Amino acid sequence: RFSTSVSTYNLDEIISIAVYPTLTRDIININFGLTEKTSLDFALYSVLGEKVATLSELNNTYAKGEYNNRLDISTLNLPAGIYLLNVSTANAAKTFKISVME
């Protein structure tokens, strides 16, 4: 007899995150709280799924706690449009829609 089990990993159990404003020209606030030590990766994608930026200044292993980050996306020289901010761990990911204005 074979037995299989699937373990699921819910990112919401270890991180609470807020990204605002979602319509911006320059600054995005990324505030999050962690219930345990976690390695996070942040990347920005076009709506076509192309990675347009790896946000290496935010990619880090964070201890349990609260974090407030300001990201100046004007330095990325992105054309106006809709982008997807992907926040990921080794096991899960969460995506936020960001609209960049001219």
KOLGUZA-757381 format. One record per residue (C-alpha): residue number from 1; residue in three letters; x, y, z. Coordinates in steps of 0.001 Angstrom, whole numbers, plus 524288, in hexadecimal, padded with zeros to 5 digits. Layout:
KOLGUZA-757381
@resi->NUM | resn->ALA | px->X | py->Y | pz->Z
...
//
This chain:
KOLGUZA-757381
@resi->1 | resn->ARG | px->80000 | py->80000 | pz->80000
@resi->2 | resn->PHE | px->80510 | py->80D6A | pz->7FC45
@resi->3 | resn->SER | px->80258 | py->8199D | pz->803CF
@resi->4 | resn->THR | px->80485 | py->82746 | pz->7FEF9
@resi->5 | resn->SER | px->8030F | py->833E2 | pz->8060F
@resi->6 | resn->VAL | px->803E9 | py->8419D | pz->8013B
@resi->7 | resn->SER | px->808A1 | py->84C26 | pz->80A37
@resi->8 | resn->THR | px->80404 | py->859B6 | pz->80744
@resi->9 | resn->TYR | px->80B28 | py->86605 | pz->80AD8
@resi->10 | resn->ASN | px->80306 | py->87213 | pz->80D37
@resi->11 | resn->LEU | px->80AF3 | py->87E99 | pz->80C4D
@resi->12 | resn->ASP | px->80059 | py->885C3 | pz->813D9
@resi->13 | resn->GLU | px->803B8 | py->87DA1 | pz->81FE2
@resi->14 | resn->ILE | px->81167 | py->8835D | pz->82101
@resi->15 | resn->ILE | px->81046 | py->890CC | pz->81AC0
@resi->16 | resn->SER | px->80698 | py->89BE4 | pz->81AD8
@resi->17 | resn->ILE | px->809D5 | py->8A598 | pz->81034
@resi->18 | resn->ALA | px->804A0 | py->8B294 | pz->80B3E
@resi->19 | resn->VAL | px->80902 | py->8B902 | pz->7FE98
@resi->20 | resn->TYR | px->80488 | py->8C6F2 | pz->7FBE1
@resi->21 | resn->PRO | px->801AB | py->8CF41 | pz->7F48B
@resi->22 | resn->THR | px->7FE3A | py->8C664 | pz->7E94D
@resi->23 | resn->LEU | px->7FDF3 | py->8D220 | pz->7E00D
@resi->24 | resn->THR | px->80AD2 | py->8D981 | pz->7E061
@resi->25 | resn->ARG | px->81558 | py->8E0E3 | pz->7D927
@resi->26 | resn->ASP | px->82071 | py->8DE5A | pz->7E26C
@resi->27 | resn->ILE | px->81F0C | py->8D90C | pz->7F04A
@resi->28 | resn->ILE | px->818FF | py->8CC18 | pz->7F469
@resi->29 | resn->ASN | px->817E6 | py->8C8B6 | pz->802C5
@resi->30 | resn->ILE | px->819BC | py->8BA57 | pz->80600
@resi->31 | resn->ASN | px->81671 | py->8B783 | pz->81426
@resi->32 | resn->PHE | px->81677 | py->8A9C4 | pz->81987
@resi->33 | resn->GLY | px->81683 | py->8A211 | pz->82605
@resi->34 | resn->LEU | px->81C4D | py->89483 | pz->827A6
@resi->35 | resn->THR | px->818BC | py->88A1E | pz->83192
@resi->36 | resn->GLU | px->8259F | py->882F7 | pz->82F68
@resi->37 | resn->LYS | px->83306 | py->884D0 | pz->8292A
@resi->38 | resn->THR | px->830C0 | py->884D7 | pz->81A7E
@resi->39 | resn->SER | px->83881 | py->88709 | pz->80E18
@resi->40 | resn->LEU | px->830F5 | py->89004 | pz->804D2
@resi->41 | resn->ASP | px->8333C | py->89332 | pz->7F68C
@resi->42 | resn->PHE | px->82CF0 | py->89EDD | pz->7EFD1
@resi->43 | resn->ALA | px->82BC6 | py->8A02C | pz->7E109
@resi->44 | resn->LEU | px->8240B | py->8A8B4 | pz->7D7B3
@resi->45 | resn->TYR | px->81DCD | py->8A2E0 | pz->7CB78
@resi->46 | resn->SER | px->816B9 | py->8A867 | pz->7BFB4
@resi->47 | resn->VAL | px->808E3 | py->8A39E | pz->7BD3D
@resi->48 | resn->LEU | px->80EE6 | py->89B04 | pz->7B2A9
@resi->49 | resn->GLY | px->81688 | py->893BC | pz->7BD23
@resi->50 | resn->GLU | px->823D3 | py->89983 | pz->7B9E1
@resi->51 | resn->LYS | px->82C4E | py->89C90 | pz->7C5AC
@resi->52 | resn->VAL | px->82F7A | py->8AB0B | pz->7C4C6
@resi->53 | resn->ALA | px->8369E | py->8AC83 | pz->7D1C4
@resi->54 | resn->THR | px->83C13 | py->8A483 | pz->7DCDF
@resi->55 | resn->LEU | px->83AD8 | py->8ACD1 | pz->7E8F2
@resi->56 | resn->SER | px->847B1 | py->8A87B | pz->7EED4
@resi->57 | resn->GLU | px->84794 | py->8B35E | pz->7F8F8
@resi->58 | resn->LEU | px->83BEC | py->8AC7E | pz->7FF42
@resi->59 | resn->ASN | px->83FEC | py->89E46 | pz->7FD0F
@resi->60 | resn->ASN | px->84473 | py->89970 | pz->80A3D
@resi->61 | resn->THR | px->84278 | py->88FEC | pz->81556
@resi->62 | resn->TYR | px->83A48 | py->89708 | pz->81F60
@resi->63 | resn->ALA | px->8389B | py->893C3 | pz->82DC1
@resi->64 | resn->LYS | px->82B21 | py->89314 | pz->833EF
@resi->65 | resn->GLY | px->825D6 | py->8A0ED | pz->834FA
@resi->66 | resn->GLU | px->8203B | py->8ACC8 | pz->82DFD
@resi->67 | resn->TYR | px->826B6 | py->8B358 | pz->8224D
@resi->68 | resn->ASN | px->823CA | py->8BFEE | pz->81ADB
@resi->69 | resn->ASN | px->82A61 | py->8C210 | pz->80DB5
@resi->70 | resn->ARG | px->8296C | py->8CCFD | pz->803C5
@resi->71 | resn->LEU | px->82CCF | py->8C95C | pz->7F5DF
@resi->72 | resn->ASP | px->82FA0 | py->8D422 | pz->7EC05
@resi->73 | resn->ILE | px->82B4F | py->8CE15 | pz->7DF2B
@resi->74 | resn->SER | px->82E7A | py->8DA85 | pz->7D78F
@resi->75 | resn->THR | px->83CA4 | py->8D5D1 | pz->7D78C
@resi->76 | resn->LEU | px->83856 | py->8C9FF | pz->7CF76
@resi->77 | resn->ASN | px->8346C | py->8D2B9 | pz->7C3E2
@resi->78 | resn->LEU | px->8280B | py->8CADC | pz->7C15D
@resi->79 | resn->PRO | px->81E5B | py->8CF53 | pz->7B719
@resi->80 | resn->ALA | px->810A3 | py->8D224 | pz->7BBEF
@resi->81 | resn->GLY | px->808BF | py->8C5C6 | pz->7BD4F
@resi->82 | resn->ILE | px->80489 | py->8BAC0 | pz->7C62D
@resi->83 | resn->TYR | px->80EB6 | py->8B28B | pz->7CD2B
@resi->84 | resn->LEU | px->80E39 | py->8A726 | pz->7D68D
@resi->85 | resn->LEU | px->81626 | py->8A74B | pz->7E312
@resi->86 | resn->ASN | px->81941 | py->89953 | pz->7E6EA
@resi->87 | resn->VAL | px->81D2C | py->89659 | pz->7F4EA
@resi->88 | resn->SER | px->821F8 | py->8887B | pz->7F6A2
@resi->89 | resn->THR | px->82803 | py->87EE8 | pz->80025
@resi->90 | resn->ALA | px->82DC4 | py->871B2 | pz->7FCC6
@resi->91 | resn->ASN | px->82014 | py->86BB9 | pz->7FDAD
@resi->92 | resn->ALA | px->815EE | py->875FC | pz->7FA45
@resi->93 | resn->ALA | px->8137D | py->882FA | pz->7F39D
@resi->94 | resn->LYS | px->80A30 | py->88E6B | pz->7F3EB
@resi->95 | resn->THR | px->80812 | py->89842 | pz->7E903
@resi->96 | resn->PHE | px->80396 | py->8A67B | pz->7E975
@resi->97 | resn->LYS | px->7FF40 | py->8AEDD | pz->7DDF4
@resi->98 | resn->ILE | px->80647 | py->8BBF8 | pz->7DCA4
@resi->99 | resn->SER | px->80274 | py->8C678 | pz->7D2CA
@resi->100 | resn->VAL | px->80D83 | py->8CF89 | pz->7CECB
@resi->101 | resn->MET | px->8098B | py->8DCFE | pz->7C9BD
@resi->102 | resn->GLU | px->8117E | py->8E635 | pz->7C14A
//
